[in-house]
Amino acid sequence: MGTGLMIRVVVVDDQTLVRQGITSLLEVAEIEVVGEADDGRAALGVISSTRPDVVLLDLRMPGYDGIWTLEQLREQDTAVPVLVLTTFDDDALVLDALRAGARGYLLKDVTLDQLTHAVRTLADGGTLIAPSITDRLLRAIRSGPSPTGPDASPAQDLTDRELEVLRLMAAGFGNRRISEALFLAEGTVKNHVSSILLKLGARDRTNAVLRALHDGVLR
């Protein structure tokens, strides 16, 4: 999260009224919206100039859509966590977004409490997927190809401690919360996470969880 106490957010949505509504809601929850954009290309500039803690991203936008934006952020090695906030809960679209680097996925019918919880979870280094689509997503993962692609290395045996960390990652815990739950130093947790990513052949935390579910490491 950023150096200040208040979480800083960029909102990307092609509908002005939606952006204004989200901004007003987040301000009530003491989350600062530091920038807005109406498509992916504009979003890249705003994200670069404001360096937010979290990006709220719609997927279906004219021109440069959400998937394109996620892919560009990944290619530019931009580490900002992205929370997809959309009206679409299509399984393929969810998987495409997660594979492209999204750290969270919520539908726009969420409550303010659910939205702010998701923003804080991602700012803390965690991941979050709407419970309403989790079961369908897991079925899609388990019936389809590996979410990290055909070139990913096969999963190796994880230690008991790494499995504990992985389970908490799957529950959406960031490094700080994992360290508190397991009574470990945060630096130790970071080392475990790095080892998990290496063993699962995953490029980030979200893909590590997806890969673990696909390969049966998490049941």
C-alpha positions in Angstrom: 0.0 0.0 0.0 1.1 3.6 -0.4 3.0 5.5 2.2 0.0 7.5 3.4 -2.8 6.1 5.6 -5.5 6.6 2.9 -5.6 4.2 0.0 -5.3 5.8 -3.4 -7.4 4.5 -6.3 -7.8 5.1 -10.0 -11.3 4.3 -11.5 -11.4 3.2 -15.1 -14.9 3.0 -16.7 -16.4 4.4 -19.9 -19.5 5.7 -18.2 -19.1 9.0 -16.5 -22.0 8.5 -14.1 -20.5 5.2 -12.9 -17.1 6.8 -12.3 -18.7 9.6 -10.4 -20.8 7.2 -8.3 -17.9 5.0 -7.4 -15.8 8.0 -6.5 -18.5 9.4 -4.2 -18.9 6.0 -2.5 -15.2 5.5 -1.9 -14.8 9.0 -0.5 -17.4 8.1 2.1 -15.2 5.1 3.1 -12.2 7.4 3.2 -10.6 5.9 0.1 -9.1 8.6 -2.2 -9.8 8.5 -5.9 -6.7 10.2 -7.4 -7.6 9.7 -11.1 -10.2 8.6 -13.6 -10.1 7.3 -17.2 -12.7 6.3 -19.7 -10.7 3.7 -21.6 -7.5 1.6 -21.4 -5.2 3.9 -23.2 -6.2 6.9 -21.0 -5.9 4.6 -18.0 -2.2 3.8 -18.6 -1.3 7.5 -18.5 -3.3 8.2 -15.4 -1.9 5.2 -13.6 1.6 6.2 -14.6 1.2 9.8 -13.3 -0.7 9.1 -10.1 0.8 5.7 -9.0 -2.3 4.5 -7.2 -2.4 1.7 -4.6 -5.3 0.0 -6.5 -7.0 0.3 -9.9 -10.7 -0.3 -10.4 -11.2 -1.5 -14.0 -14.2 -2.1 -16.1 -13.8 -4.8 -18.8 -16.1 -3.8 -21.6 -15.1 -0.4 -22.9 -15.1 1.0 -26.4 -11.7 1.0 -28.0 -9.1 -0.2 -25.5 -10.9 -2.5 -23.2 -10.1 -4.0 -19.8 -8.2 -7.1 -21.0 -6.0 -4.9 -23.2 -5.3 -2.7 -20.3 -4.3 -5.6 -18.0 -2.0 -7.0 -20.7 -0.3 -3.6 -21.2 0.2 -3.2 -17.4 1.7 -6.7 -17.3 4.0 -5.9 -20.3 5.1 -2.7 -18.7 5.8 -4.6 -15.4 3.5 -2.2 -13.5 2.9 -3.7 -10.1 -0.3 -1.9 -9.2 -3.0 -4.4 -8.2 -6.1 -4.3 -10.4 -9.7 -5.0 -9.2 -12.0 -5.8 -12.1 -15.4 -4.2 -11.4 -17.9 -5.2 -14.1 -21.5 -6.3 -14.9 -20.2 -9.4 -16.7 -19.7 -12.7 -14.9 -19.0 -14.8 -18.0 -16.6 -17.6 -17.0 -14.3 -17.2 -19.9 -14.1 -13.4 -19.3 -13.2 -14.0 -15.6 -10.4 -16.4 -16.5 -9.1 -14.1 -19.2 -8.9 -11.2 -16.7 -7.2 -13.3 -14.1 -4.7 -14.7 -16.6 -4.0 -11.2 -17.8 -3.0 -10.2 -14.3 -6.2 -9.0 -12.4 -5.9 -9.6 -8.6 -9.6 -9.3 -7.9 -13.0 -9.6 -9.7 -16.3 -8.2 -8.5 -19.7 -7.5 -10.0 -21.1 -4.0 -9.9 -24.0 -5.1 -7.8 -21.8 -5.3 -4.7 -22.4 -3.3 -1.6 -20.2 -0.5 -0.4 -18.8 -2.7 2.3 -17.9 -5.4 -0.1 -16.2 -2.9 -2.5 -14.2 -1.2 0.2 -13.2 -4.6 1.7 -12.0 -5.7 -1.8 -10.0 -2.5 -2.3 -8.3 -2.8 1.1 -7.6 -6.5 0.5 -5.8 -5.8 -2.8 -4.0 -2.8 -1.3 -2.7 -5.1 1.4 -1.4 -7.5 -1.2 -4.2 -10.0 -1.2 -6.6 -11.3 -3.9 -10.4 -11.4 -4.0 -13.0 -13.0 -6.3 -16.7 -12.5 -5.8 -18.2 -15.5 -4.0 -21.1 -15.6 -6.5 -18.7 -16.7 -9.3 -16.1 -18.6 -7.4 -17.8 -22.1 -7.7 -18.3 -21.7 -11.5 -14.8 -20.4 -11.9 -13.3 -23.4 -10.1 -15.2 -25.8 -12.3 -14.0 -24.0 -15.3 -10.4 -24.1 -14.1 -10.5 -27.8 -13.3 -12.1 -28.7 -16.6 -9.8 -26.6 -18.8 -6.1 -26.2 -19.5 -3.6 -25.0 -17.0 -4.3 -21.3 -16.2 -0.6 -20.5 -16.4 -0.2 -21.8 -19.9 1.4 -24.8 -21.6 4.9 -23.7 -20.9 4.5 -23.6 -17.1 6.7 -25.9 -15.2 5.0 -28.8 -13.4 4.1 -28.2 -9.7 6.7 -29.5 -7.3 6.1 -30.7 -3.7 5.4 -27.8 -1.4 6.5 -27.8 2.2 3.8 -27.9 5.0 4.5 -24.3 5.7 4.2 -23.3 2.1 0.9 -25.1 1.9 -0.3 -23.0 4.9 0.8 -19.8 3.2 -0.8 -20.9 -0.1 -4.2 -21.6 1.6 -4.1 -18.1 3.1 -3.2 -16.7 -0.3 -6.2 -18.4 -1.7 -8.4 -16.9 1.0 -7.2 -13.4 -0.1 -4.7 -12.7 2.6 -1.9 -10.3 1.9 1.6 -10.9 3.3 1.0 -8.8 6.4 -2.1 -10.7 7.4 -0.4 -14.1 6.6 2.5 -13.1 8.9 0.0 -12.3 11.7 -2.0 -15.5 11.2 1.1 -17.8 11.1 3.2 -15.8 13.6 5.9 -15.3 11.1 8.0 -12.3 10.1 6.7 -10.6 7.0 10.0 -11.1 5.2 9.7 -14.8 5.9 6.3 -14.8 4.3 7.6 -13.0 1.2 10.3 -15.7 0.9 7.6 -18.5 1.1 5.5 -16.7 -1.5 8.5 -16.5 -3.8 9.2 -20.2 -3.3 5.5 -21.1 -4.0 5.5 -19.1 -7.3 8.7 -20.8 -8.4 7.5 -24.3 -7.6 4.1 -23.8 -9.2 5.5 -22.1 -12.3 3.3 -19.0 -11.7 4.1 -15.4 -12.5 2.0 -13.9 -9.6 -0.1 -14.8 -6.6 -3.4 -15.1 -8.5 -2.0 -17.5 -11.0 -0.3 -19.5 -8.3 -3.7 -20.0 -6.6 -5.4 -20.9 -10.0 -2.5 -23.3 -10.8 -2.8 -24.9 -7.4 -6.5 -25.4 -7.8 -6.1 -26.8 -11.3 -3.4 -29.2 -10.2 -5.2 -30.4 -7.1 -2.7 -28.9 -4.7 -5.5 -27.1 -3.0 -8.7 -29.1 -2.5 
